[in-house]
């Protein structure tokens, strides 16, 4: 093989190799070697960029692109890592992603496998809180017209909280001091950690559906946003909304707000305040009873004075005098009838004579009625016998038939029907539908 003029001009002579010295890669082989090289180099890295082209598959995997003003990097977050995210990635927001760089041979491109995703500038919990708040607000779950009134004097109170927490002790102390006759049903649960939101939801559902409580308290003491996070879970908010009993939340301190507070029928700033809402003190009830009693007595006294004044004004009027005179005349007539009845009672012959006359008249009426009924029965029997004798049904019973046109008219002549027309033949029992195939004149 001779050197080309160009290579000779530059003073370079390419080496001569035979075919058996060349290494030829297949596409998949070179793709595998590139992937191994990239994965060894970028095994665990953080990358910051803006998310775009976000989409989620039905299997739960998340696909998006991390980009800046000069480059972009495809990324995928598989289901096991995606279900640990408390928020949903959004296009146009900047995130930090932790994972590894690999290649996707099917498209011949490199991509990032994301294990951890954090928003930049805004905490992951705060982003999840804002997203869920916006979602539930759009559904109308924060509207005041959806929320139910709290009963003034509940007979039984349900409490969803930790068995050993300070919130429960505060509530029981207030209830004992203000109104120790109220009953309490406690559903103990965790109020912090990964399993807490599920137990809180179960407690609300149980007290709502399987108990006779009148109101439900969902409460815990103060803590950080991470500590209070179970009360920001969507499952807890949905349980409060579907509860058949009104729900009061008292979570954390007065400055703490959770998603549960927004959907609850009422929010109390502290657990002690929640106990005061559902329990009126004995002294307050006594004052209210006294107040109602005084108002009732005053109203009755005013009504009696009004009625007394009305009667006093009417007693001296002419109409009242006329009515009084009429009542006296009626009373006199009643007395007069009473005296007359008394005289009649003393003369027993008067009543005995009239009783005999009534008995005689009744016997005569019975005899006349019996006679007339017999005459009516005999006349009816004669008419029925005559009808049976001339009834066409009796003729049919003897084997005769009646021919009728489709309109129900009796056929008396052969020329009253046409050939091939349909007629109805009425028999003693049942009827026939026949076709005229011929006619004979008698």
C-alpha positions in Angstrom: 0.0 0.0 0.0 1.5 3.3 -1.1 1.4 6.5 0.9 -1.1 9.1 -0.4 0.4 12.4 -1.5 -1.3 14.3 1.3 0.1 12.1 4.0 3.5 12.2 2.5 3.3 16.0 2.3 2.7 16.3 6.0 5.4 13.8 6.8 3.0 11.2 8.2 2.8 7.6 7.1 -0.3 5.7 8.4 0.4 2.2 9.8 -0.6 -0.7 7.7 -2.9 -3.2 9.4 -4.3 -6.4 8.2 -8.0 -7.4 8.6 -7.3 -9.9 11.4 -5.9 -7.1 13.7 -9.1 -4.9 13.7 -11.6 -5.1 16.6 -15.2 -4.6 15.3 -17.9 -3.8 17.9 -21.6 -4.5 17.5 -23.9 -1.6 18.5 -25.1 -3.4 21.6 -21.5 -4.2 22.6 -20.3 -0.6 22.4 -23.5 0.6 24.1 -22.8 -1.8 27.0 -19.2 -0.7 27.4 -20.3 3.0 27.3 -22.9 2.3 30.0 -20.4 0.5 32.2 -17.9 3.4 31.8 -20.5 6.0 32.6 -22.0 4.2 35.6 -18.5 3.7 37.1 -17.8 7.4 36.7 -21.2 8.8 37.9 -22.4 6.2 40.4 -23.9 8.6 43.0 -24.3 12.3 42.2 -26.6 15.3 42.7 -27.8 17.3 39.8 -29.8 20.5 39.9 -32.1 21.6 37.1 -35.5 22.7 36.0 -38.1 20.0 35.3 -39.9 19.8 32.0 -41.8 17.2 30.0 -43.0 15.6 33.2 -45.3 12.6 32.8 -46.3 9.6 34.9 -46.9 6.1 33.6 -49.8 3.9 34.7 -47.3 1.7 36.5 -46.2 4.6 38.8 -42.9 5.5 37.1 -42.1 9.2 36.6 -40.4 10.5 33.5 -39.1 14.1 33.1 -36.2 16.2 31.8 -33.7 18.2 33.9 -32.5 21.2 32.0 -30.7 24.5 32.3 -30.1 27.2 29.8 -27.4 25.2 27.9 -28.2 21.5 28.2 -30.8 18.9 29.2 -30.8 15.5 30.8 -33.6 12.9 30.5 -34.4 11.3 33.9 -36.6 8.6 35.3 -37.8 7.9 38.8 -39.1 4.4 39.2 -42.1 3.5 41.3 -40.3 2.3 44.4 -38.6 5.7 44.7 -41.6 7.8 43.4 -44.0 6.5 46.1 -41.7 7.9 48.8 -42.2 11.5 47.4 -44.6 13.6 49.5 -45.2 15.9 46.5 -45.8 15.7 42.8 -43.0 17.1 40.5 -44.2 20.1 38.4 -42.9 21.5 35.2 -41.1 24.8 35.5 -39.8 24.3 39.0 -36.2 23.7 40.0 -35.2 20.5 41.8 -32.1 18.7 43.0 -32.0 15.1 42.0 -29.8 12.4 43.5 -29.0 9.2 41.6 -26.8 7.7 39.0 -26.1 8.3 35.3 -26.7 5.4 32.9 -27.6 4.8 29.3 -30.9 3.7 27.7 -29.6 1.5 24.8 -33.0 1.4 23.0 -32.8 5.1 22.2 -29.0 5.5 22.3 -29.0 8.2 24.9 -27.8 8.6 28.5 -30.2 9.4 31.3 -30.4 9.7 35.1 -32.0 7.2 37.4 -33.4 9.4 40.2 -33.6 8.0 43.8 -34.2 11.3 45.7 -35.8 14.5 44.5 -35.9 17.7 46.5 -37.3 21.1 45.5 -34.8 24.0 45.5 -35.7 27.0 47.6 -38.9 25.4 49.1 -38.9 22.4 51.4 -40.3 19.1 50.1 -42.9 19.1 53.0 -43.9 22.6 52.3 -44.4 21.9 48.6 -46.5 18.8 49.4 -48.5 20.9 51.8 -49.2 23.6 49.3 -50.1 21.1 46.5 -52.6 19.2 48.7 -54.1 22.4 50.1 -54.7 23.7 46.6 -56.2 20.4 45.5 -58.7 20.1 48.4 -59.6 23.8 48.2 -60.6 23.4 44.5 -62.9 20.5 45.6 -64.6 22.9 48.0 -63.7 21.0 51.1 -62.7 24.2 52.9 -66.0 25.9 52.3 -67.8 27.0 55.5 -71.3 25.9 54.1 -70.0 22.3 54.1 -69.1 22.3 57.8 -71.5 21.0 60.4 -72.5 22.7 63.7 -70.9 21.5 67.0 -73.5 20.2 69.5 -73.9 22.4 72.5 -74.3 19.6 75.1 -72.8 16.4 73.7 -73.5 13.3 75.8 -70.4 11.4 74.6 -67.1 12.7 73.1 -64.8 10.7 70.9 -61.0 11.4 71.0 -58.4 10.3 68.5 -55.0 10.8 69.9 -52.0 9.2 71.6 -52.8 7.3 74.8 -49.7 8.7 76.6 -49.7 12.2 75.1 -50.0 15.5 77.0 -53.0 16.5 74.8 -55.2 13.7 76.2 -54.3 14.7 79.8 -55.1 18.3 79.1 -58.5 17.4 77.6 -59.5 15.1 80.4 -58.5 17.7 83.1 -60.6 20.3 81.5 -63.6 18.0 81.1 -63.4 16.9 84.7 -63.3 20.5 85.9 -66.0 21.9 83.7 -68.5 19.1 83.3 -67.5 15.7 84.8 -70.8 14.1 83.7 -69.9 13.8 80.0 -68.7 10.4 78.7 -65.5 10.0 76.8 -64.5 7.3 74.2 -60.8 7.2 73.3 -59.3 5.7 70.2 -55.6 5.5 70.9 -53.2 5.8 67.9 -49.8 7.0 66.9 -49.6 10.7 66.2 -46.1 10.8 64.7 -44.2 8.6 62.2 -45.0 6.8 59.0 -47.9 4.7 60.4 -49.6 7.5 62.2 -51.8 8.9 59.4 -53.3 5.4 58.7 -54.2 4.9 62.4 -55.6 8.4 62.7 -57.8 7.7 59.7 -59.0 4.4 61.2 -59.8 6.2 64.5 -62.0 8.8 62.8 -63.8 6.2 60.7 -64.4 3.9 63.7 -65.8 6.7 66.0 -67.9 8.0 63.1 -69.6 4.7 62.0 -69.4 2.3 65.0 -70.0 4.5 68.1 -72.6 6.7 69.6 -70.4 9.7 70.1 -71.8 13.2 69.3 -68.6 14.9 68.4 -65.0 13.8 67.6 -61.8 15.5 68.7 -58.6 14.9 66.7 -55.7 16.2 68.6 -52.0 16.1 69.6 -49.4 18.4 71.2 -47.0 20.7 69.5 -44.0 19.7 67.3 -42.1 20.4 64.2 -43.6 20.3 60.7 -42.2 16.7 60.3 -43.8 15.8 63.7 -47.2 17.1 62.6 -47.0 15.8 59.1 -49.5 12.8 59.6 -52.2 15.4 60.0 -51.3 16.8 56.5 -51.9 13.5 54.8 -54.7 13.3 52.3 -56.2 10.1 53.8 -56.7 12.0 57.2 -58.4 14.9 55.4 -60.7 12.5 53.5 -61.7 10.7 56.7 -62.7 14.0 58.4 -64.8 15.0 55.4 -66.7 11.7 55.2 -67.2 11.5 59.0 -70.9 11.3 60.0 -70.1 13.2 63.2 -68.7 16.8 63.4 -65.0 16.9 63.9 -62.9 19.4 65.9 -59.1 19.5 65.4 -56.6 20.7 68.0 -53.2 20.0 66.6 -50.0 21.6 67.8 -49.8 25.1 69.1 -52.0 28.1 68.2 -49.7 29.1 65.3 -49.6 25.6 63.7 -52.0 24.9 60.9 -52.5 21.5 59.2 -54.6 20.3 56.3 -56.8 18.6 58.9 -57.5 22.0 60.4 -58.8 23.4 57.1 -61.3 20.5 56.4 -62.4 20.1 60.1 -65.8 21.5 61.1 -64.0 23.6 63.7 -60.4 24.2 64.7 -59.3 24.8 68.2 -56.0 26.5 68.9 -55.0 24.0 71.7 -56.3 20.7 73.1 -57.5 22.5 76.2 -59.5 24.9 74.1 -61.1 22.0 72.2 -62.3 20.5 75.5 -63.8 23.9 76.5 -65.7 24.1 73.2 -67.4 20.7 73.7 -68.1 21.1 77.4 -69.9 23.9 79.0 -69.1 24.4 82.7 -71.6 23.6 85.4 -71.5 27.2 86.6 -72.2 28.5 83.1 -75.2 26.1 82.7 -76.5 27.2 86.0 -76.3 30.8 85.0 -78.0 30.1 81.7 -80.9 28.2 83.5 -81.3 31.1 85.9 -81.3 33.6 83.0 -83.9 31.6 81.1 -86.0 31.2 84.3 -86.0 34.9 84.9 -86.9 35.7 81.3 -89.7 33.1 81.4 -91.2 34.5 84.6 -91.0 38.1 83.3 -92.7 37.1 80.1 -95.5 35.3 82.0 -96.0 38.3 84.3 -96.3 40.6 81.4 -98.8 38.3 79.7 -100.9 38.0 82.8 -101.0 41.8 83.2 -102.0 42.2 79.5 -104.8 39.6 79.9 -106.1 41.2 83.2 -106.2 44.6 81.5 -108.1 43.1 78.6 -110.7 41.4 80.8 -111.1 44.5 82.9 -111.8 46.6 79.8 -114.3 44.0 78.4 -116.3 43.3 81.6 -117.8 46.7 81.7 -118.7 46.9 78.0 -122.2 46.5 76.6 -121.3 43.4 74.6 -120.1 41.6 77.6 -123.3 42.4 79.4 -125.4 41.1 76.5 -123.4 37.9 76.4 -123.9 37.4 80.1 -127.6 37.9 79.9 -127.8 35.3 77.1 -125.9 32.8 79.2 -128.3 33.3 82.1 -131.3 32.7 79.9 -129.8 29.5 78.5 -129.0 28.4 82.1 -132.7 29.0 83.0 -133.9 26.9 80.1 -131.7 24.1 81.1 -133.1 24.2 84.6 -136.6 24.2 83.2 -136.0 21.1 81.1 -134.5 19.4 84.1 -137.7 20.1 86.2 -139.9 18.7 83.4 -137.9 15.5 83.1 -138.1 15.1 86.8 -141.9 15.3 86.7 -142.1 12.8 83.8 -139.9 10.4 85.8 -142.4 10.5 88.7 -145.3 9.6 86.5 -144.2 6.1 85.3 -147.4 5.3 83.5 -146.6 7.9 80.8 -143.4 6.1 79.8 -144.8 2.5 80.1 -147.7 3.3 77.8 -145.5 4.8 75.1 -143.1 1.8 75.4 -145.9 -0.6 74.6 -147.0 1.4 71.6 -143.5 1.4 70.2 -143.2 -2.4 70.6 -146.5 -3.0 68.8 -145.5 -0.8 65.9 -142.1 -2.6 65.6 -143.9 -6.0 65.4 -146.2 -4.8 62.7 -143.3 -3.4 60.7 -141.4 -6.7 60.9 -144.5 -8.6 59.6 -145.0 -6.3 56.7 -141.4 -6.4 55.7 -141.2 -10.2 55.7 -144.4 -10.4 53.6 -143.1 -8.0 51.0 -139.7 -9.8 50.8 -141.4 -13.1 50.1 -143.5 -11.5 47.3 -140.3 -10.0 45.8 -138.5 -13.3 45.8 -141.3 -15.1 44.1 -141.6 -12.4 41.4 -137.8 -12.6 40.8 -137.9 -16.3 40.5 -140.6 -16.2 37.8 -138.7 -13.5 35.8 -135.5 -15.6 36.0 -137.3 -18.7 34.7 -138.7 -16.8 31.8 -135.3 -15.3 30.9 -133.8 -18.8 30.9 -136.4 -20.1 28.6 -135.9 -17.4 25.9 -132.2 -16.9 26.4 -130.1 -17.5 23.3 -127.5 -19.2 25.5 -130.1 -21.9 26.2 -130.5 -22.4 22.4 -126.8 -22.7 22.0 -126.7 -25.3 24.8 -129.0 -27.5 22.7 -126.4 -27.7 19.9 -127.2 -24.6 17.8 -124.6 -21.9 16.8 -124.7 -18.2 16.0 -122.7 -16.8 13.0 -121.2 -13.3 13.4 -119.4 -10.9 11.1 -116.0 -9.6 12.2 -117.9 -6.4 13.3 -120.1 -8.5 15.6 -123.3 -8.4 13.5 -125.5 -11.6 13.4 -125.5 -13.2 10.0 -129.1 -14.1 9.1 -128.7 -14.6 5.3 -126.1 -16.3 3.1 -125.8 -13.2 0.9 -124.9 -11.1 3.9 -121.3 -12.3 3.6 -118.8 -12.5 0.8 -116.9 -15.5 -0.4 -113.4 -15.9 1.3 -114.5 -13.6 4.1 -114.0 -14.4 7.7 -116.8 -15.1 10.1 -117.0 -16.0 13.8 -119.2 -18.9 14.9 -120.4 -18.7 18.5 -121.0 -22.1 20.2 -122.3 -23.0 23.7 -118.7 -23.2 24.9 -116.2 -21.2 23.0 -116.2 -19.9 19.4 -114.7 -20.7 16.0 -113.2 -18.4 13.4 -114.1 -19.7 9.9 -113.6 -18.7 6.3 -116.5 -18.7 3.8 -115.6 -21.0 0.9 -119.1 -21.4 -0.5 -122.7 -20.2 -0.2 -126.1 -22.1 -0.6 -129.4 -20.3 -0.7 -132.2 -22.2 1.2 
